[in-house]
């Protein structure tokens, strides 16, 4: 819905989305992310300079509750929650390196250090 959009456009989409329960939380999260980006990088003037490069909804904490049932039994009720993550960047094509890419880079760096040590 907002991935790949400019941050100001993503804010507009979140504010006027028909899914009210989700859009309010998403709007607050985007506002906070834009404010954090401005605070960290004073060169950024407004939200139109930022892009939403990553937006994820992951499984959050599951609270376990028990409901009394007949004959002294108790049934478990799982109250699920979710966790929303948003990554903003001033580069439209920015992609966070995946774990596999990070492992490959670390292995390459280690092999270069090993060959360098042997050469000396």
Chimera marker file (.cmm) of the C-alpha trace (Angstrom):
<marker_set name="trace">
<marker id="1" x="0.000" y="0.000" z="0.000" r="1" g="1" b="0" radius="0.5"/>
<marker id="2" x="2.751" y="2.492" z="0.911" r="1" g="1" b="0" radius="0.5"/>
<marker id="3" x="5.948" y="0.640" z="-0.031" r="1" g="1" b="0" radius="0.5"/>
<marker id="4" x="7.870" y="2.511" z="-2.728" r="1" g="1" b="0" radius="0.5"/>
<marker id="5" x="5.898" y="5.744" z="-2.231" r="1" g="1" b="0" radius="0.5"/>
<marker id="6" x="7.289" y="9.125" z="-1.227" r="1" g="1" b="0" radius="0.5"/>
<marker id="7" x="6.784" y="9.697" z="2.485" r="1" g="1" b="0" radius="0.5"/>
<marker id="8" x="4.373" y="12.620" z="2.018" r="1" g="1" b="0" radius="0.5"/>
<marker id="9" x="2.254" y="10.533" z="-0.376" r="1" g="1" b="0" radius="0.5"/>
<marker id="10" x="2.353" y="7.590" z="2.058" r="1" g="1" b="0" radius="0.5"/>
<marker id="11" x="1.126" y="9.908" z="4.841" r="1" g="1" b="0" radius="0.5"/>
<marker id="12" x="-1.740" y="11.045" z="2.617" r="1" g="1" b="0" radius="0.5"/>
<marker id="13" x="-2.643" y="7.435" z="1.772" r="1" g="1" b="0" radius="0.5"/>
<marker id="14" x="-2.584" y="6.418" z="5.449" r="1" g="1" b="0" radius="0.5"/>
<marker id="15" x="-4.648" y="9.408" z="6.540" r="1" g="1" b="0" radius="0.5"/>
<marker id="16" x="-7.476" y="8.906" z="4.038" r="1" g="1" b="0" radius="0.5"/>
<marker id="17" x="-7.510" y="5.121" z="3.847" r="1" g="1" b="0" radius="0.5"/>
<marker id="18" x="-10.916" y="3.483" z="4.440" r="1" g="1" b="0" radius="0.5"/>
<marker id="19" x="-9.411" y="0.958" z="6.896" r="1" g="1" b="0" radius="0.5"/>
<marker id="20" x="-9.613" y="3.321" z="9.874" r="1" g="1" b="0" radius="0.5"/>
<marker id="21" x="-8.157" y="1.073" z="12.589" r="1" g="1" b="0" radius="0.5"/>
<marker id="22" x="-4.995" y="0.335" z="10.621" r="1" g="1" b="0" radius="0.5"/>
<marker id="23" x="-4.584" y="3.728" z="8.988" r="1" g="1" b="0" radius="0.5"/>
<marker id="24" x="-4.535" y="5.658" z="12.278" r="1" g="1" b="0" radius="0.5"/>
<marker id="25" x="-1.666" y="3.557" z="13.631" r="1" g="1" b="0" radius="0.5"/>
<marker id="26" x="0.185" y="3.656" z="10.318" r="1" g="1" b="0" radius="0.5"/>
<marker id="27" x="-0.209" y="7.436" z="10.063" r="1" g="1" b="0" radius="0.5"/>
<marker id="28" x="1.202" y="7.904" z="13.579" r="1" g="1" b="0" radius="0.5"/>
<marker id="29" x="4.104" y="5.549" z="12.800" r="1" g="1" b="0" radius="0.5"/>
<marker id="30" x="4.948" y="7.354" z="9.544" r="1" g="1" b="0" radius="0.5"/>
<marker id="31" x="4.798" y="10.761" z="11.243" r="1" g="1" b="0" radius="0.5"/>
<marker id="32" x="7.196" y="9.521" z="13.900" r="1" g="1" b="0" radius="0.5"/>
<marker id="33" x="9.560" y="8.033" z="11.309" r="1" g="1" b="0" radius="0.5"/>
<marker id="34" x="9.647" y="11.277" z="9.306" r="1" g="1" b="0" radius="0.5"/>
<marker id="35" x="10.321" y="13.296" z="12.470" r="1" g="1" b="0" radius="0.5"/>
<marker id="36" x="13.145" y="10.910" z="13.442" r="1" g="1" b="0" radius="0.5"/>
<marker id="37" x="14.683" y="11.178" z="9.969" r="1" g="1" b="0" radius="0.5"/>
<marker id="38" x="14.565" y="14.990" z="10.115" r="1" g="1" b="0" radius="0.5"/>
<marker id="39" x="16.134" y="14.959" z="13.576" r="1" g="1" b="0" radius="0.5"/>
<marker id="40" x="18.982" y="12.663" z="12.512" r="1" g="1" b="0" radius="0.5"/>
<marker id="41" x="19.667" y="14.435" z="9.213" r="1" g="1" b="0" radius="0.5"/>
<marker id="42" x="19.047" y="18.213" z="9.348" r="1" g="1" b="0" radius="0.5"/>
<marker id="43" x="19.549" y="18.465" z="5.565" r="1" g="1" b="0" radius="0.5"/>
<marker id="44" x="16.123" y="16.839" z="5.073" r="1" g="1" b="0" radius="0.5"/>
<marker id="45" x="13.558" y="19.629" z="4.946" r="1" g="1" b="0" radius="0.5"/>
<marker id="46" x="10.256" y="17.797" z="4.561" r="1" g="1" b="0" radius="0.5"/>
<marker id="47" x="8.658" y="14.416" z="3.923" r="1" g="1" b="0" radius="0.5"/>
<marker id="48" x="8.773" y="14.801" z="0.129" r="1" g="1" b="0" radius="0.5"/>
<marker id="49" x="12.525" y="14.089" z="0.220" r="1" g="1" b="0" radius="0.5"/>
<marker id="50" x="12.040" y="10.668" z="1.849" r="1" g="1" b="0" radius="0.5"/>
<marker id="51" x="10.899" y="7.360" z="0.363" r="1" g="1" b="0" radius="0.5"/>
<marker id="52" x="9.291" y="4.378" z="2.094" r="1" g="1" b="0" radius="0.5"/>
<marker id="53" x="11.724" y="1.634" z="1.119" r="1" g="1" b="0" radius="0.5"/>
<marker id="54" x="10.410" y="-1.086" z="3.398" r="1" g="1" b="0" radius="0.5"/>
<marker id="55" x="7.091" y="-1.617" z="5.177" r="1" g="1" b="0" radius="0.5"/>
<marker id="56" x="6.437" y="-4.859" z="7.049" r="1" g="1" b="0" radius="0.5"/>
<marker id="57" x="3.790" y="-6.221" z="9.365" r="1" g="1" b="0" radius="0.5"/>
<marker id="58" x="5.177" y="-9.056" z="11.471" r="1" g="1" b="0" radius="0.5"/>
<marker id="59" x="3.749" y="-11.248" z="14.171" r="1" g="1" b="0" radius="0.5"/>
<marker id="60" x="4.081" y="-9.672" z="17.585" r="1" g="1" b="0" radius="0.5"/>
<marker id="61" x="3.711" y="-11.026" z="21.093" r="1" g="1" b="0" radius="0.5"/>
<marker id="62" x="0.965" y="-13.590" z="21.697" r="1" g="1" b="0" radius="0.5"/>
<marker id="63" x="-0.703" y="-13.283" z="25.077" r="1" g="1" b="0" radius="0.5"/>
<marker id="64" x="-2.072" y="-16.542" z="26.448" r="1" g="1" b="0" radius="0.5"/>
<marker id="65" x="-5.277" y="-16.483" z="28.477" r="1" g="1" b="0" radius="0.5"/>
<marker id="66" x="-7.464" y="-19.290" z="29.773" r="1" g="1" b="0" radius="0.5"/>
<marker id="67" x="-11.252" y="-19.516" z="29.702" r="1" g="1" b="0" radius="0.5"/>
<marker id="68" x="-13.022" y="-21.776" z="32.186" r="1" g="1" b="0" radius="0.5"/>
<marker id="69" x="-15.000" y="-24.607" z="30.605" r="1" g="1" b="0" radius="0.5"/>
<marker id="70" x="-17.181" y="-27.450" z="31.830" r="1" g="1" b="0" radius="0.5"/>
<marker id="71" x="-15.942" y="-30.133" z="34.243" r="1" g="1" b="0" radius="0.5"/>
<marker id="72" x="-13.041" y="-28.060" z="35.533" r="1" g="1" b="0" radius="0.5"/>
<marker id="73" x="-11.279" y="-27.750" z="32.201" r="1" g="1" b="0" radius="0.5"/>
<marker id="74" x="-9.747" y="-24.611" z="30.805" r="1" g="1" b="0" radius="0.5"/>
<marker id="75" x="-9.395" y="-23.707" z="27.134" r="1" g="1" b="0" radius="0.5"/>
<marker id="76" x="-6.547" y="-21.571" z="25.952" r="1" g="1" b="0" radius="0.5"/>
<marker id="77" x="-7.285" y="-18.268" z="24.214" r="1" g="1" b="0" radius="0.5"/>
<marker id="78" x="-4.504" y="-16.711" z="22.164" r="1" g="1" b="0" radius="0.5"/>
<marker id="79" x="-4.613" y="-12.926" z="21.908" r="1" g="1" b="0" radius="0.5"/>
<marker id="80" x="-2.379" y="-12.142" z="18.981" r="1" g="1" b="0" radius="0.5"/>
<marker id="81" x="-0.753" y="-8.825" z="18.219" r="1" g="1" b="0" radius="0.5"/>
<marker id="82" x="1.290" y="-7.465" z="15.339" r="1" g="1" b="0" radius="0.5"/>
<marker id="83" x="4.371" y="-5.335" z="14.891" r="1" g="1" b="0" radius="0.5"/>
<marker id="84" x="4.664" y="-2.743" z="12.097" r="1" g="1" b="0" radius="0.5"/>
<marker id="85" x="8.100" y="-1.768" z="10.738" r="1" g="1" b="0" radius="0.5"/>
<marker id="86" x="8.760" y="1.107" z="8.329" r="1" g="1" b="0" radius="0.5"/>
<marker id="87" x="12.119" y="2.057" z="6.804" r="1" g="1" b="0" radius="0.5"/>
<marker id="88" x="12.555" y="5.497" z="5.240" r="1" g="1" b="0" radius="0.5"/>
<marker id="89" x="15.441" y="6.523" z="3.009" r="1" g="1" b="0" radius="0.5"/>
<marker id="90" x="16.413" y="9.586" z="1.025" r="1" g="1" b="0" radius="0.5"/>
<marker id="91" x="17.431" y="7.219" z="-1.817" r="1" g="1" b="0" radius="0.5"/>
<marker id="92" x="14.481" y="5.719" z="-3.711" r="1" g="1" b="0" radius="0.5"/>
<marker id="93" x="16.386" y="2.581" z="-4.714" r="1" g="1" b="0" radius="0.5"/>
<marker id="94" x="17.873" y="1.852" z="-1.272" r="1" g="1" b="0" radius="0.5"/>
<marker id="95" x="17.585" y="-1.787" z="-0.229" r="1" g="1" b="0" radius="0.5"/>
<marker id="96" x="18.767" y="-3.070" z="3.100" r="1" g="1" b="0" radius="0.5"/>
<marker id="97" x="21.170" y="-5.965" z="2.494" r="1" g="1" b="0" radius="0.5"/>
<marker id="98" x="19.612" y="-9.339" z="3.226" r="1" g="1" b="0" radius="0.5"/>
<marker id="99" x="21.088" y="-11.739" z="5.767" r="1" g="1" b="0" radius="0.5"/>
<marker id="100" x="22.420" y="-13.929" z="2.955" r="1" g="1" b="0" radius="0.5"/>
<marker id="101" x="24.208" y="-10.935" z="1.387" r="1" g="1" b="0" radius="0.5"/>
<marker id="102" x="25.646" y="-9.983" z="4.776" r="1" g="1" b="0" radius="0.5"/>
<marker id="103" x="26.944" y="-13.543" z="5.289" r="1" g="1" b="0" radius="0.5"/>
<marker id="104" x="28.539" y="-13.563" z="1.813" r="1" g="1" b="0" radius="0.5"/>
<marker id="105" x="30.240" y="-10.215" z="2.489" r="1" g="1" b="0" radius="0.5"/>
<marker id="106" x="31.534" y="-11.437" z="5.870" r="1" g="1" b="0" radius="0.5"/>
<marker id="107" x="32.867" y="-14.663" z="4.318" r="1" g="1" b="0" radius="0.5"/>
<marker id="108" x="34.557" y="-12.707" z="1.536" r="1" g="1" b="0" radius="0.5"/>
<marker id="109" x="36.132" y="-10.335" z="4.051" r="1" g="1" b="0" radius="0.5"/>
<marker id="110" x="37.358" y="-13.273" z="6.156" r="1" g="1" b="0" radius="0.5"/>
<marker id="111" x="38.875" y="-15.039" z="3.146" r="1" g="1" b="0" radius="0.5"/>
<marker id="112" x="40.627" y="-11.815" z="2.066" r="1" g="1" b="0" radius="0.5"/>
<marker id="113" x="42.043" y="-11.397" z="5.570" r="1" g="1" b="0" radius="0.5"/>
<marker id="114" x="43.233" y="-15.028" z="5.568" r="1" g="1" b="0" radius="0.5"/>
<marker id="115" x="44.974" y="-14.689" z="2.182" r="1" g="1" b="0" radius="0.5"/>
<marker id="116" x="46.512" y="-11.409" z="3.311" r="1" g="1" b="0" radius="0.5"/>
<marker id="117" x="47.851" y="-13.095" z="6.453" r="1" g="1" b="0" radius="0.5"/>
<marker id="118" x="49.380" y="-15.924" z="4.412" r="1" g="1" b="0" radius="0.5"/>
<marker id="119" x="51.033" y="-13.471" z="2.017" r="1" g="1" b="0" radius="0.5"/>
<marker id="120" x="52.936" y="-11.776" z="4.857" r="1" g="1" b="0" radius="0.5"/>
<link id1="1" id2="2" r="1" g="1" b="0" radius="0.2"/>
<link id1="2" id2="3" r="1" g="1" b="0" radius="0.2"/>
<link id1="3" id2="4" r="1" g="1" b="0" radius="0.2"/>
<link id1="4" id2="5" r="1" g="1" b="0" radius="0.2"/>
<link id1="5" id2="6" r="1" g="1" b="0" radius="0.2"/>
<link id1="6" id2="7" r="1" g="1" b="0" radius="0.2"/>
<link id1="7" id2="8" r="1" g="1" b="0" radius="0.2"/>
<link id1="8" id2="9" r="1" g="1" b="0" radius="0.2"/>
<link id1="9" id2="10" r="1" g="1" b="0" radius="0.2"/>
<link id1="10" id2="11" r="1" g="1" b="0" radius="0.2"/>
<link id1="11" id2="12" r="1" g="1" b="0" radius="0.2"/>
<link id1="12" id2="13" r="1" g="1" b="0" radius="0.2"/>
<link id1="13" id2="14" r="1" g="1" b="0" radius="0.2"/>
<link id1="14" id2="15" r="1" g="1" b="0" radius="0.2"/>
<link id1="15" id2="16" r="1" g="1" b="0" radius="0.2"/>
<link id1="16" id2="17" r="1" g="1" b="0" radius="0.2"/>
<link id1="17" id2="18" r="1" g="1" b="0" radius="0.2"/>
<link id1="18" id2="19" r="1" g="1" b="0" radius="0.2"/>
<link id1="19" id2="20" r="1" g="1" b="0" radius="0.2"/>
<link id1="20" id2="21" r="1" g="1" b="0" radius="0.2"/>
<link id1="21" id2="22" r="1" g="1" b="0" radius="0.2"/>
<link id1="22" id2="23" r="1" g="1" b="0" radius="0.2"/>
<link id1="23" id2="24" r="1" g="1" b="0" radius="0.2"/>
<link id1="24" id2="25" r="1" g="1" b="0" radius="0.2"/>
<link id1="25" id2="26" r="1" g="1" b="0" radius="0.2"/>
<link id1="26" id2="27" r="1" g="1" b="0" radius="0.2"/>
<link id1="27" id2="28" r="1" g="1" b="0" radius="0.2"/>
<link id1="28" id2="29" r="1" g="1" b="0" radius="0.2"/>
<link id1="29" id2="30" r="1" g="1" b="0" radius="0.2"/>
<link id1="30" id2="31" r="1" g="1" b="0" radius="0.2"/>
<link id1="31" id2="32" r="1" g="1" b="0" radius="0.2"/>
<link id1="32" id2="33" r="1" g="1" b="0" radius="0.2"/>
<link id1="33" id2="34" r="1" g="1" b="0" radius="0.2"/>
<link id1="34" id2="35" r="1" g="1" b="0" radius="0.2"/>
<link id1="35" id2="36" r="1" g="1" b="0" radius="0.2"/>
<link id1="36" id2="37" r="1" g="1" b="0" radius="0.2"/>
<link id1="37" id2="38" r="1" g="1" b="0" radius="0.2"/>
<link id1="38" id2="39" r="1" g="1" b="0" radius="0.2"/>
<link id1="39" id2="40" r="1" g="1" b="0" radius="0.2"/>
<link id1="40" id2="41" r="1" g="1" b="0" radius="0.2"/>
<link id1="41" id2="42" r="1" g="1" b="0" radius="0.2"/>
<link id1="42" id2="43" r="1" g="1" b="0" radius="0.2"/>
<link id1="43" id2="44" r="1" g="1" b="0" radius="0.2"/>
<link id1="44" id2="45" r="1" g="1" b="0" radius="0.2"/>
<link id1="45" id2="46" r="1" g="1" b="0" radius="0.2"/>
<link id1="46" id2="47" r="1" g="1" b="0" radius="0.2"/>
<link id1="47" id2="48" r="1" g="1" b="0" radius="0.2"/>
<link id1="48" id2="49" r="1" g="1" b="0" radius="0.2"/>
<link id1="49" id2="50" r="1" g="1" b="0" radius="0.2"/>
<link id1="50" id2="51" r="1" g="1" b="0" radius="0.2"/>
<link id1="51" id2="52" r="1" g="1" b="0" radius="0.2"/>
<link id1="52" id2="53" r="1" g="1" b="0" radius="0.2"/>
<link id1="53" id2="54" r="1" g="1" b="0" radius="0.2"/>
<link id1="54" id2="55" r="1" g="1" b="0" radius="0.2"/>
<link id1="55" id2="56" r="1" g="1" b="0" radius="0.2"/>
<link id1="56" id2="57" r="1" g="1" b="0" radius="0.2"/>
<link id1="57" id2="58" r="1" g="1" b="0" radius="0.2"/>
<link id1="58" id2="59" r="1" g="1" b="0" radius="0.2"/>
<link id1="59" id2="60" r="1" g="1" b="0" radius="0.2"/>
<link id1="60" id2="61" r="1" g="1" b="0" radius="0.2"/>
<link id1="61" id2="62" r="1" g="1" b="0" radius="0.2"/>
<link id1="62" id2="63" r="1" g="1" b="0" radius="0.2"/>
<link id1="63" id2="64" r="1" g="1" b="0" radius="0.2"/>
<link id1="64" id2="65" r="1" g="1" b="0" radius="0.2"/>
<link id1="65" id2="66" r="1" g="1" b="0" radius="0.2"/>
<link id1="66" id2="67" r="1" g="1" b="0" radius="0.2"/>
<link id1="67" id2="68" r="1" g="1" b="0" radius="0.2"/>
<link id1="68" id2="69" r="1" g="1" b="0" radius="0.2"/>
<link id1="69" id2="70" r="1" g="1" b="0" radius="0.2"/>
<link id1="70" id2="71" r="1" g="1" b="0" radius="0.2"/>
<link id1="71" id2="72" r="1" g="1" b="0" radius="0.2"/>
<link id1="72" id2="73" r="1" g="1" b="0" radius="0.2"/>
<link id1="73" id2="74" r="1" g="1" b="0" radius="0.2"/>
<link id1="74" id2="75" r="1" g="1" b="0" radius="0.2"/>
<link id1="75" id2="76" r="1" g="1" b="0" radius="0.2"/>
<link id1="76" id2="77" r="1" g="1" b="0" radius="0.2"/>
<link id1="77" id2="78" r="1" g="1" b="0" radius="0.2"/>
<link id1="78" id2="79" r="1" g="1" b="0" radius="0.2"/>
<link id1="79" id2="80" r="1" g="1" b="0" radius="0.2"/>
<link id1="80" id2="81" r="1" g="1" b="0" radius="0.2"/>
<link id1="81" id2="82" r="1" g="1" b="0" radius="0.2"/>
<link id1="82" id2="83" r="1" g="1" b="0" radius="0.2"/>
<link id1="83" id2="84" r="1" g="1" b="0" radius="0.2"/>
<link id1="84" id2="85" r="1" g="1" b="0" radius="0.2"/>
<link id1="85" id2="86" r="1" g="1" b="0" radius="0.2"/>
<link id1="86" id2="87" r="1" g="1" b="0" radius="0.2"/>
<link id1="87" id2="88" r="1" g="1" b="0" radius="0.2"/>
<link id1="88" id2="89" r="1" g="1" b="0" radius="0.2"/>
<link id1="89" id2="90" r="1" g="1" b="0" radius="0.2"/>
<link id1="90" id2="91" r="1" g="1" b="0" radius="0.2"/>
<link id1="91" id2="92" r="1" g="1" b="0" radius="0.2"/>
<link id1="92" id2="93" r="1" g="1" b="0" radius="0.2"/>
<link id1="93" id2="94" r="1" g="1" b="0" radius="0.2"/>
<link id1="94" id2="95" r="1" g="1" b="0" radius="0.2"/>
<link id1="95" id2="96" r="1" g="1" b="0" radius="0.2"/>
<link id1="96" id2="97" r="1" g="1" b="0" radius="0.2"/>
<link id1="97" id2="98" r="1" g="1" b="0" radius="0.2"/>
<link id1="98" id2="99" r="1" g="1" b="0" radius="0.2"/>
<link id1="99" id2="100" r="1" g="1" b="0" radius="0.2"/>
<link id1="100" id2="101" r="1" g="1" b="0" radius="0.2"/>
<link id1="101" id2="102" r="1" g="1" b="0" radius="0.2"/>
<link id1="102" id2="103" r="1" g="1" b="0" radius="0.2"/>
<link id1="103" id2="104" r="1" g="1" b="0" radius="0.2"/>
<link id1="104" id2="105" r="1" g="1" b="0" radius="0.2"/>
<link id1="105" id2="106" r="1" g="1" b="0" radius="0.2"/>
<link id1="106" id2="107" r="1" g="1" b="0" radius="0.2"/>
<link id1="107" id2="108" r="1" g="1" b="0" radius="0.2"/>
<link id1="108" id2="109" r="1" g="1" b="0" radius="0.2"/>
<link id1="109" id2="110" r="1" g="1" b="0" radius="0.2"/>
<link id1="110" id2="111" r="1" g="1" b="0" radius="0.2"/>
<link id1="111" id2="112" r="1" g="1" b="0" radius="0.2"/>
<link id1="112" id2="113" r="1" g="1" b="0" radius="0.2"/>
<link id1="113" id2="114" r="1" g="1" b="0" radius="0.2"/>
<link id1="114" id2="115" r="1" g="1" b="0" radius="0.2"/>
<link id1="115" id2="116" r="1" g="1" b="0" radius="0.2"/>
<link id1="116" id2="117" r="1" g="1" b="0" radius="0.2"/>
<link id1="117" id2="118" r="1" g="1" b="0" radius="0.2"/>
<link id1="118" id2="119" r="1" g="1" b="0" radius="0.2"/>
<link id1="119" id2="120" r="1" g="1" b="0" radius="0.2"/>
</marker_set>
